[in-house]
Amino acid sequence: MLRASRYFAVCIGGTSIYSCLNNDNFGNIHNSAYLLQSNSNSKKVTNRLLLPSRFYTFSDAKKPASDAVILQTQPSFSATQNLRKNMPRKKEITLESFALIGGTGHRKLVEEVSSIIGTKIINSTINRFADGEVSIQIHENVRGKDVYIVQSCGAPVNDNIMELLLTVSAVRRSGARRVTAVIPYFAYKHHRRGSPISTKYQTRFLSSNAMDFAKMLQEMGVDKVISVDLQRPGQGKEACFFDNQVTLETIVTTDYFVDYLVQTIFPERKHNIVVVAPNAESVKKSRNFQLGLQKYLGFDRVKLTAFFSPDTSSGPTDTEKLEMLGLSSQQINGADVVIVDDMIDTGGTIISLSKKLKDNGAKNIYVCASHGLFTANSSQKIDNSDITKVIVTNTLPDHSNSDKIVQISVAQLVANVMTAEHFRTVYSTNNSNEEFSLE
């Protein structure tokens, strides 16, 4: 029945013996309840049933365990079920395995996110040498942890990018389990247009420096990237920059802006509202703004128009060539206007458009933009313009000196996504007991 062997074993409940430390091939033994020995000089055999996470011993051996032979067996179904019922369940993922590192690009936002999540920022030192090189030192253990590096890549752009890349490298070399780059403002958003069309072949060479930035992150070992309004709705350029091994998630702030407008500006307004797209790329986003405002203010109150340029070349927008399509000047007259854009750099486009809209009879002009760079003397230009108020998120530090510019914080949105990624369920930071599965 059995192949000759020095040791035989007991099999309980019809289970199968898989292996033995003496490497004998026992085969399958069914419904046996005896300890068999091949001869009288055999050692006493200690039989142990190997179950998930611990051993259960049934043995008549009197000798020390060092003389015993341990048999590894597959447990029966009933034994496994009883073990699962009796064993206490251990929470495997906690904030103890969560590590937050903040760059110097936007320290205030990092502190807000840390306060909302309820975890401290990992102690690290980020310095510059005299020649401008970046020095990164991590002073705490991040071995086996999920590390989240929050770094907004605003001015100085190249320094902040290099700081982010070297921080990713530092935590990778320190044994981090996963590395997530949280980049509220993804750099090189200006450079995502094509070269001029070839007049001979009617072709265009497409390029994007943001794609080169993405490749750098990928090569340094980033597992996931989280950003804010990374791409305009209806476009998927940035999503194609990473391969399918790097997850890319962007936070869309459209509803956040709509809630702010409804709660703080338009409840007291009885004028019609016109949502304006300053260029062709912002039409989809402006349409989403219109639909969001219509839910609260009524379908007939909110209209949509857009400015288009006959010039298809890349570069700064020539506002003198822009043509308004969708509404007439009479429909703009007496209405409140909301200009929806992706970012504000020098502010030249929105200032020129606001003048045109004011000449057409617009009453109040509001500007909503995801990212506020406000370079050069843009704040002063906005103060002297026809714009009533500019609303931007705090993905970049506030360097503006204008009373017309308002920042709304996205720290809560960023914290929710980070904790959802860590726990794999949406974690409520408002002391709520509800948990919503992401599956």
C-alpha positions in Angstrom: 0.0 0.0 0.0 2.8 2.4 0.9 6.3 2.8 -0.4 8.9 1.6 2.1 10.0 4.4 4.4 11.6 4.9 7.7 8.8 7.1 9.2 5.1 6.9 8.6 2.6 9.5 9.8 -1.0 9.9 10.9 -3.5 11.7 8.7 -6.6 13.1 10.4 -9.9 13.6 8.7 -8.9 12.4 5.3 -6.2 15.0 4.7 -3.2 14.5 2.5 0.4 14.6 3.6 2.4 16.9 1.4 6.0 16.9 2.8 8.2 15.6 5.6 11.5 16.9 6.8 13.1 13.5 6.0 12.0 14.0 2.3 10.3 10.6 2.2 7.4 10.3 -0.3 4.5 9.1 1.8 1.8 9.5 -0.9 -1.8 9.8 0.3 -3.2 8.2 3.4 -6.9 8.3 4.0 -8.9 7.8 7.3 -5.9 6.4 9.2 -5.8 6.8 12.9 -2.6 5.0 13.8 1.1 5.8 14.1 2.9 3.2 12.1 6.5 2.4 12.5 8.6 0.3 10.1 10.6 -1.3 12.9 10.9 -1.4 16.6 14.1 0.8 16.6 12.4 3.7 15.0 12.3 7.1 16.7 9.2 8.5 18.2 7.5 10.7 15.7 5.9 14.0 16.6 3.0 14.7 14.3 1.9 18.3 13.8 -1.0 19.6 11.7 0.2 22.7 9.8 -2.6 25.3 9.8 -2.5 28.9 8.7 -0.5 31.0 11.1 0.2 28.4 13.8 0.8 24.7 14.7 -1.6 22.4 16.5 0.2 19.4 18.1 -1.1 15.9 18.7 1.8 13.8 20.0 2.7 11.0 22.4 6.4 11.7 22.0 8.3 11.9 25.2 11.6 12.9 23.7 12.7 16.6 23.2 11.3 18.3 20.1 14.8 18.3 18.6 14.5 14.6 18.1 11.1 14.8 16.5 10.2 14.8 12.9 7.6 17.5 11.9 5.1 16.5 9.3 3.5 19.3 7.3 -0.1 18.5 6.3 -2.9 20.2 4.5 -5.7 20.9 7.1 -9.2 19.7 6.5 -11.9 22.2 5.5 -13.6 22.1 8.9 -10.4 22.6 10.7 -9.6 25.7 8.7 -13.1 27.1 9.2 -12.9 26.6 13.0 -9.5 28.2 13.1 -10.6 31.3 11.2 -13.6 31.7 13.6 -11.4 31.5 16.7 -8.4 33.6 15.6 -8.7 37.3 16.3 -8.5 39.4 13.1 -5.5 41.8 13.0 -5.7 45.1 11.2 -2.8 44.9 8.7 -2.9 48.5 7.3 -2.7 51.4 9.7 -1.2 54.9 9.7 1.9 53.3 11.2 2.9 52.3 7.6 2.0 55.7 6.2 5.0 58.1 5.7 4.5 61.7 4.6 7.5 63.7 3.2 7.1 67.3 2.3 9.3 69.2 -0.3 10.1 72.8 -0.2 7.9 73.7 -3.1 4.8 74.4 -1.0 5.4 73.7 2.7 2.1 75.3 3.9 0.0 72.8 1.8 2.1 69.9 3.2 1.3 71.0 6.8 -2.4 71.3 6.0 -2.5 67.8 4.5 -0.6 66.4 7.5 -3.0 68.0 10.0 -6.1 66.7 8.1 -4.8 63.1 7.9 -3.5 63.2 11.5 0.1 62.1 10.8 3.4 63.8 11.3 5.7 64.8 8.5 8.8 62.6 8.3 11.9 64.4 9.6 14.1 65.2 6.6 16.6 67.8 5.5 16.6 69.3 2.1 19.4 71.8 1.5 21.3 73.4 -1.3 25.1 73.4 -1.7 26.9 76.6 -2.6 26.8 75.6 -6.3 23.1 75.0 -6.3 23.1 71.2 -6.0 20.3 69.6 -3.9 21.0 67.5 -0.8 18.4 65.1 0.6 18.6 63.4 3.9 15.9 61.2 5.5 16.3 61.1 9.3 13.6 58.5 10.0 13.1 54.8 9.1 10.8 54.3 6.0 11.6 50.7 5.4 8.5 48.8 4.3 6.3 51.9 4.4 4.0 53.6 1.9 5.8 56.9 1.3 3.9 60.0 0.0 6.1 62.8 -1.3 4.2 66.1 -1.6 6.0 68.6 -3.9 4.4 71.3 -6.0 6.7 72.1 -9.0 6.2 75.8 -9.3 9.0 78.4 -9.4 11.9 77.7 -9.3 10.5 74.9 -11.5 13.7 73.0 -12.3 15.0 73.1 -8.8 11.7 71.7 -7.4 11.7 69.0 -10.1 15.2 67.9 -9.2 14.4 68.0 -5.5 11.4 65.7 -6.1 13.4 63.2 -8.2 16.2 63.0 -5.6 13.7 62.5 -2.8 12.1 59.6 -4.7 15.6 58.1 -5.1 16.4 58.6 -1.4 13.3 56.8 -0.1 13.7 54.0 -2.7 17.2 53.4 -1.5 15.9 53.4 2.1 13.7 50.4 1.5 10.2 52.1 1.0 7.5 49.6 -0.1 5.7 52.0 -2.4 6.4 55.6 -3.4 3.6 58.0 -4.4 4.4 61.4 -5.8 1.8 64.0 -4.9 2.3 66.9 -7.3 -0.5 69.5 -7.0 1.0 71.5 -9.8 2.6 69.4 -12.5 5.3 71.4 -14.2 5.8 72.2 -17.8 2.1 72.5 -18.6 2.9 75.2 -21.1 4.7 72.8 -23.4 2.0 70.4 -24.6 1.3 71.7 -28.0 2.5 70.6 -31.4 5.1 72.3 -33.7 3.8 74.3 -36.6 2.1 72.4 -39.4 4.4 71.5 -42.3 3.2 73.3 -45.4 4.6 70.6 -47.7 3.2 67.4 -46.0 0.5 68.9 -43.8 1.8 67.1 -40.8 2.8 68.1 -37.3 5.4 66.8 -34.9 3.8 66.4 -31.4 5.9 66.9 -28.3 5.5 67.7 -24.7 8.1 68.5 -22.1 5.7 67.4 -19.4 6.0 63.9 -20.9 9.8 64.1 -20.4 9.2 65.0 -16.7 6.9 62.0 -16.4 9.5 59.7 -17.8 12.0 61.0 -15.2 9.5 60.1 -12.4 9.0 56.7 -13.9 12.7 55.9 -14.2 13.3 57.0 -10.6 10.8 54.4 -9.4 7.5 56.2 -8.6 4.6 53.8 -8.2 1.8 56.4 -8.5 1.3 60.0 -9.2 -1.5 62.2 -7.8 -2.1 65.7 -9.1 -4.7 68.4 -9.3 -6.4 69.3 -12.6 -3.5 67.7 -14.4 -5.3 67.9 -17.8 -8.3 69.7 -19.1 -11.5 67.7 -19.3 -11.8 66.0 -22.7 -8.1 65.6 -23.1 -5.9 62.6 -22.2 -2.4 63.7 -23.1 -0.8 63.5 -19.7 -2.4 60.2 -19.0 -0.4 58.7 -21.9 2.9 60.0 -20.5 3.2 57.0 -18.1 3.1 53.4 -18.9 0.5 51.1 -17.4 2.7 50.2 -14.4 2.5 53.8 -13.0 -1.0 54.8 -11.9 -1.9 58.4 -12.6 -4.8 60.0 -10.7 -5.9 63.6 -11.0 -8.2 65.6 -8.7 -10.9 67.5 -10.6 -11.8 70.8 -8.9 -14.8 71.8 -11.0 -17.4 71.0 -8.4 -15.3 72.6 -5.8 -15.3 75.9 -7.7 -19.0 75.6 -8.4 -19.8 75.2 -4.7 -17.6 78.2 -3.8 -19.4 80.4 -6.4 -22.9 79.3 -5.4 -22.2 79.7 -1.6 -20.2 82.9 -1.6 -21.0 85.0 -4.7 -24.1 84.1 -6.6 -26.8 83.6 -3.9 -27.2 87.4 -3.7 -27.0 87.9 -7.5 -30.1 88.1 -9.6 -28.4 88.8 -12.9 -27.9 86.3 -15.6 -24.6 84.4 -15.6 -22.4 83.8 -18.7 -19.6 81.2 -18.4 -16.7 82.0 -20.8 -14.1 79.7 -22.2 -11.0 81.8 -23.1 -9.8 79.3 -25.7 -10.8 76.1 -27.5 -9.0 73.9 -25.0 -11.2 75.2 -22.1 -14.6 74.6 -23.7 -15.2 71.2 -22.0 -14.2 72.5 -18.6 -16.4 75.6 -19.1 -19.3 73.4 -20.1 -19.0 71.5 -16.9 -19.0 74.8 -15.0 -22.2 75.7 -16.7 -23.9 72.4 -15.9 -22.8 72.7 -12.3 -24.2 76.2 -11.9 -27.4 75.3 -13.6 -28.2 72.7 -11.0 -28.3 75.5 -8.3 -29.3 78.6 -10.2 -31.6 77.4 -12.9 -31.2 76.3 -16.5 -32.2 79.6 -18.1 -29.9 81.7 -15.9 -26.6 80.3 -17.0 -25.3 80.6 -20.6 -22.0 79.5 -22.3 -19.8 81.3 -24.8 -16.2 80.8 -26.0 -13.4 82.7 -27.6 -11.7 81.1 -30.6 -8.5 82.1 -32.4 -8.1 81.6 -36.2 -4.4 81.1 -35.5 -3.5 77.5 -34.8 0.1 78.0 -33.8 1.4 77.4 -30.3 2.6 80.1 -27.9 1.0 83.0 -26.1 -2.6 83.8 -27.2 -3.1 86.9 -29.4 -6.2 88.3 -27.8 -6.7 90.8 -30.7 -7.5 87.9 -33.0 -10.0 86.2 -30.7 -13.6 85.9 -31.8 -16.5 85.3 -29.5 -18.8 82.5 -30.6 -22.1 81.3 -29.0 -23.6 84.5 -27.7 -24.2 88.0 -29.0 -23.1 91.3 -27.3 -26.7 91.9 -26.2 -26.7 88.6 -24.2 -23.5 89.7 -22.4 -25.0 93.1 -21.5 -25.9 93.2 -17.8 -24.8 89.7 -17.0 -22.2 88.4 -14.5 -19.3 86.7 -16.3 -17.2 83.7 -15.1 -14.0 83.1 -17.1 -12.8 79.5 -16.7 -9.2 78.8 -17.4 -6.5 76.2 -16.6 -3.8 78.5 -15.1 -2.9 82.2 -14.8 0.7 83.1 -15.6 1.2 86.7 -16.5 -2.6 87.4 -16.6 -2.5 89.0 -20.0 -5.2 86.9 -21.6 -7.8 87.2 -18.9 -7.1 91.0 -18.6 -7.7 91.5 -22.3 -10.8 89.4 -22.4 -12.2 91.1 -19.3 -11.8 94.5 -21.1 -13.7 93.1 -24.2 -16.5 91.7 -22.0 -16.8 94.9 -20.1 -17.1 96.8 -23.3 -20.0 94.5 -24.2 -21.8 95.4 -21.0 -20.7 92.7 -18.6 -21.6 93.7 -15.0 -19.2 91.7 -12.8 -16.3 89.6 -14.1 -15.0 86.6 -12.1 -12.1 84.4 -13.1 -11.7 80.7 -11.9 -8.4 79.0 -12.6 -6.9 75.8 -11.2 -3.4 77.1 -10.8 -2.2 80.6 -10.0 1.4 81.3 -11.0 1.1 85.1 -11.0 4.5 85.8 -12.4 6.1 89.2 -13.0 3.7 92.1 -12.1 0.5 90.2 -12.9 -1.0 91.0 -9.5 -0.7 94.7 -10.1 -2.2 94.3 -13.6 -5.2 92.4 -12.1 -5.7 95.2 -9.6 -5.9 97.8 -12.3 -8.1 95.7 -14.6 -11.9 95.3 -15.0 -11.8 91.9 -13.2 -13.9 91.8 -10.0 -12.4 88.7 -8.4 -9.9 85.9 -9.3 -10.4 82.5 -7.6 -7.6 80.0 -7.7 -6.7 76.9 -5.7 -3.7 76.7 -3.4 -1.7 74.2 -5.5 1.0 76.9 -5.6 2.2 79.2 -2.8 0.4 82.6 -2.7 2.8 85.2 -3.9 0.2 87.6 -5.0 -0.3 91.0 -3.4 -3.8 91.7 -4.7 -7.0 92.0 -2.8 -8.9 90.7 -5.8 -7.1 87.3 -5.7 -8.6 84.6 -3.5 -7.1 81.1 -2.8 -9.3 78.2 -1.9 -7.6 75.2 -0.3 -7.5 71.8 -1.9 -5.8 70.2 1.1 -8.9 68.2 2.1 -9.3 66.8 -1.4 -5.6 65.8 -1.6 -5.8 64.2 1.9 -8.9 62.2 1.0 -7.2 60.8 -2.1 -4.0 60.0 -0.2 -5.8 58.1 2.6 -8.1 56.4 0.1 -5.0 55.1 -1.7 -3.4 54.0 1.5 -6.4 52.2 3.0 -8.0 51.3 -0.3 -11.3 52.7 1.0 -12.4 56.3 1.2 -11.3 57.4 4.7 -13.5 60.0 6.3 -11.4 62.7 8.0 -14.5 64.3 9.5 -14.8 61.7 12.3 -17.5 59.8 10.4 -17.9 56.1 10.9 -18.9 55.5 7.3 -16.5 53.9 4.9 -17.1 53.7 1.2 -15.4 51.0 -0.8 -13.4 52.0 -3.9 -13.9 48.6 -5.5 
